[in-house]
Each structure stands twice: as C-alpha cells, then as structure tokens.
Amino acid sequence: NGNYEEPMFIIGGDNVRITGLRFEGEMYPQDYGNKEGETHQRFYLVGIFARNVKDFEVDNCELYGWAWSSVSLRQCDGAYIHHNYIHHNQARGEGYGVNLYGGNALIEANLFDYNRHDVTGAGMRGEQYEARYNHHLGHGNAIGAANYDVHQDEETGTGAAGARFLIHHNTIDTGGIAAVHIR
C-alpha cells in the first residue's frame, strides 16, 4: 500500500553496503501490459532508495519486480552498483534497474534483463554515471525502452541532459530496443 515512488528500504547514512540479498518487488511479468491487472502508478515502488549519501554500495544482489526502480539514487556521491542480477523492473512507461537524480555512480559488472531502462539518469545539472562491463540480455519493454537512457533535466527546464556519461565495455544484446538514448 505504498505511494508513488515510495521505497521499501531507505539508506540512512554514508558508507552503507548492501550485499548478497534478494529484493523482490510488487510487479510481476504477468502484470505488464494487462490493462485489468496493470499496477496503478500510485503503487510504483522503489526497492532501495538513497539520498545525499556518500560511498553507497550494492553488490551481489538479485533485484526484481520493482515497477519504478530497483535502486534509486538522488544526489549521491560515489555510489557503486556492481555484480548484481537486476531484472523484471518495468511498468507502463516506467521501470528502471538503476536510476539517478543528480550525483554520480559507477555501475559495473551487472547482469540486466527485462527492464524498461537498465540504467537511467534524470539529466540533472552535474549528474554523471559510468557504466562498464555490464551484460544486457536483450529483453525489455518496447514502450520507450533503451538499455541506457538520460532524460532532459525537467527541474531546471534548461534542456540539458546531465554532465558526463561514460558507457563502455558492455555486452548488449539489444533485442530490437535502443542501446543508448540521450534526450
């Protein structure tokens, strides 16, 4: 009974590490595109949420079933998301493996599948991420899907899309969706 973009777990300080856990959300593959069973956006929940923290790490976890996002980072410095299996995070027009709202992150050596966007940024001023050595299995949601995505910064209205995005040494089986989408 959560609210729009409400998190299950909130990171409360710097130098937090989440490792070796399985986080299953409220959204299941049979719910995708089924108008009768479609999850209403007020239930678009987040698995792990961090805001204004330093050196936050998620590794060796399985994160799936989150209609909004498995890992949501807001203005975090030095987030490190690595060696996870991140899959089946999608709802109509939403669904992210990892999303950023400002700050910076290193996203490395993860296995992604069945996400609308595996990694996305809100395009906020100064925002940056590096994504390397990830494997994308090629399944996703065709409604605006891309493995890597950056939105235009909607908060400032400048039309900018973040500061720096390094996407390299990834294996991408596109499955007919765009690999990279910068707006």
Secondary structure, DSSP 4 states (H G I P E B T S, - for coil): -PPTT-EEEEE-SSS-EEES-EEE-S--GGGTT-TTTPPPGGG--EEEEEES-BS-EEES-EEE--SSEEEEEES-BSEEEES-EEEEE-BTTB-EEEEEESSEEEEES-EEEEESEEEEE---TT-EEEEES-EE-S-B-SSS-EEEEE---TTT-S----SEEEEES-EE--TTSEEEEE-
